[in-house]
Amino acid sequence: MKNAFKANGRIWIDHNSTAFLGYGRVELLERIHELGSIRQAALAMKMSYRQAWEFVQQMNDQLDAPLIVANTGGKGGGHATLTAEGLRAVEQFNAFNAAFQEFLTDYSRKLNKRGKSKK
C-alpha cells in the first residue's frame, strides 16, 4: 500500500521517576541469563562492561530484591545469574511490549482506514 500510515513507538518502565526497564536493559538481562556473565553480555551487545555493570547496579538498587546476582571472578572469571525477580521482570516487560506492538498494529489499521474513507 502506497503511503500507508504506521503507528510507531517505544516503551520503557520507570520506577520512582527513574529509568528502570527498556529494550536495551531487557536485552542485557536476557544476555546475562543466556551467557551467565555481565562481561560476555556486554561484549555480545557491543557495550562497555562499565555501562553494563552500571545498568545492573541501577536496576538492582531500585528494588528490594535484586534482578541479577553477580559473583566476582577468580581463575575462571565471574558469573552472573538472573534471580526469580529478574526473570519475572523480563517476562512482564516482554508481555507489555507484545501488547503495545498489538496496539500499534491495530491503531495503524485504523489510521489507514480513515485515510481511505477521505478519498
Secondary structure, 3 states (H helix, E strand, C coil): CCCCCCCCCCCEEEECCEEEEEHHHHHHHHHHHHHCCHHHHHHHCCCCHHHHHHHHHHHHHCCCCCCEEEECCCCCCCEEEECHHHHHHHHHHHHHHHHHHHHHHHHHHHHHHHHHHCC
